[in-house]
Amino acid sequence: MSIRIVPFEPKYAHNFRDLNIAWLKKYFHVEAKDALLLENCQESIIDTGGFIFLAEYKDEIAGCFSFIPFDERVFELGKMAVDPSYQGLKIGQKLLSFAIDFAKENQWRKIVLYSSTKLDAALYIYRKYGFVEVELEKELPYERSDIKMELVFDSKN
């Protein structure tokens, strides 16, 4: 099974949007912040210093994730999605492993993510890769968020 992780190009904007809208509508609803990030991901993520990567499987885009900057060494891992027709192929784990390696290569201090306890499979994978639950702040970026997790690479700063 050959999965390639490719960096964002404008031609993938619709894939990124559609993959995320599908899971959001399945489990929750599309919130204002989701719409902002998904409808113009070039401006709202890439142009602000963030990153988007996509998983390609058999010449099809099968999954994606983004890194949204908090500061130059702390990023939010978000908008991770895998097309339902490709679930079970460990594409999500491949994306997460790539994300962690990318963060380490760029000497980031930590990765933060917001999720929901409704998403058992996702939380299992995050924990498997070393993310730990931390306290939620009062002003949350998403209504659906009831859990915050972090993966810390260095404890300095």
C-alpha angles and dihedrals in degrees: 000000000000118000118175123196110215130186121245121279123176090252088067096054093099091049091052092048096044096046091053098042089053095058094038091055091044095055107015135346135277107271126204092259090050091053091049092052097040103041094056107015093161092063099032099044115011098039091049092058098271133126138225124197130185133202115230119201122176091347092305128108103245104169147357148188139187139215114216115193122241089173134331094289103028122068136176114234105217148147092043110167140159123200108251091234089061099042115121093042093095091246091139090054091048090052092048093048090050090048092053093047090048091052092049092048089052091047095238118175096222149338119232126196137182120210144151130257086229088074100074097164093051093047091049091054093046091052091045088058094050105267114146130200116254133182117287117235120232097247104058124192093224133033091222093057113109097149134049123194135185139195109203119201101180130011096212117111 
